[in-house]
């Protein structure tokens, strides 16, 4: 079916704030986007800080946890990566990429 968002016209409309507690707020989304940009610029420590801040803003954000875990893997912080990736898969058990990264982190831990 279709859902009206009340905006009409090009560019979509504005939606009312969601009451879904699992949907990340705008601040967390912006922080994840910042982290992605920093990571693309090879600023891994800064990207990790942005992802951590996104998780502080919205602790139930599996995408932020997975991205943080990936950066921690790249930084060689396997124990921390394993912990945060474990949280990502706990929050979203079907998150295949997080499971793959978790396996990598655990393999490198020994």
Wavefront OBJ file of the C-alpha trace (Angstrom):
o trace
v 0.000 0.000 0.000
v 0.929 3.606 -0.079
v 1.345 5.918 2.832
v 0.692 9.613 2.624
v 3.272 11.731 4.324
v 1.262 14.874 3.947
v 4.003 16.661 2.043
v 2.972 16.081 -1.539
v 5.012 17.315 -4.466
v 8.664 16.749 -5.240
v 11.220 16.057 -2.575
v 8.774 14.302 -0.257
v 7.165 15.896 2.674
v 7.936 16.188 6.300
v 6.968 13.339 8.515
v 5.674 13.564 12.025
v 8.216 12.423 14.618
v 8.273 8.646 14.901
v 7.290 6.930 18.112
v 9.305 3.833 17.141
v 11.971 3.571 19.844
v 14.252 1.526 17.591
v 14.443 4.191 14.879
v 17.501 6.362 15.487
v 16.955 10.083 16.006
v 18.343 12.580 13.536
v 21.355 13.381 15.758
v 22.470 9.745 15.755
v 22.006 9.491 11.978
v 24.038 12.648 11.400
v 26.818 11.318 13.627
v 26.893 8.035 11.693
v 27.092 9.962 8.417
v 29.949 12.016 9.861
v 31.694 8.810 10.892
v 31.326 7.369 7.396
v 32.848 10.527 5.890
v 35.726 10.485 8.382
v 36.340 6.806 7.725
v 36.422 7.445 3.973
v 39.071 10.085 4.655
v 41.138 7.535 6.627
v 40.486 9.400 9.888
v 39.694 6.217 11.783
v 40.032 7.472 15.365
v 37.754 10.395 14.565
v 35.275 8.073 12.833
v 35.245 5.822 15.896
v 34.515 8.847 18.098
v 31.581 9.841 15.873
v 30.154 6.305 15.959
v 30.582 6.156 19.747
v 28.746 9.453 20.090
v 25.945 8.116 17.863
v 25.645 5.120 20.189
v 25.594 7.381 23.249
v 22.802 9.321 21.576
v 20.890 6.145 20.632
v 22.228 2.956 22.281
v 19.985 0.636 20.234
v 21.486 1.511 16.836
v 22.934 -1.670 15.278
v 24.305 0.137 12.212
v 26.365 2.475 14.404
v 27.624 -0.488 16.439
v 28.600 -2.396 13.286
v 30.405 0.608 11.813
v 32.250 1.252 15.080
v 33.218 -2.411 15.206
v 34.597 -2.245 11.686
v 36.742 0.766 12.528
v 37.982 -0.909 15.703
v 38.949 -3.936 13.594
v 40.915 -1.658 11.261
v 42.611 -0.100 14.276
v 43.580 -3.546 15.599
v 41.399 -3.247 18.706
v 39.986 -6.780 18.449
v 38.580 -7.122 21.964
v 36.701 -3.816 21.741
v 35.546 -4.674 18.207
v 34.252 -8.048 19.362
v 32.288 -6.447 22.195
v 30.597 -3.783 20.058
v 29.927 -6.171 17.169
v 28.396 -8.603 19.640
v 26.034 -5.824 20.634
v 25.192 -5.136 16.977
v 24.147 -8.740 16.376
v 22.269 -8.857 19.687
v 20.265 -5.825 18.570
v 19.750 -7.149 15.031
v 20.314 -10.920 14.804
v 19.901 -10.913 11.004
v 22.737 -8.385 10.465
v 24.991 -10.541 8.251
v 27.796 -7.979 7.884
v 28.026 -7.569 11.657
v 28.212 -11.360 12.094
v 31.016 -11.516 9.516
v 32.998 -8.770 11.254
v 32.375 -10.408 14.635
v 33.825 -13.645 13.278
v 36.886 -11.774 12.056
v 37.377 -10.072 15.419
v 37.045 -13.332 17.322
v 39.379 -15.143 14.919
v 42.066 -12.476 15.461
v 41.560 -12.605 19.226
v 42.719 -16.195 19.208
l 1 2 3 4 5 6 7 8 9 10 11 12 13 14 15 16 17 18 19 20 21 22 23 24 25 26 27 28 29 30 31 32 33 34 35 36 37 38 39 40 41 42 43 44 45 46 47 48 49 50 51 52 53 54 55 56 57 58 59 60 61 62 63 64 65 66 67 68 69 70 71 72 73 74 75 76 77 78 79 80 81 82 83 84 85 86 87 88 89 90 91 92 93 94 95 96 97 98 99 100 101 102 103 104 105 106 107 108 109 110
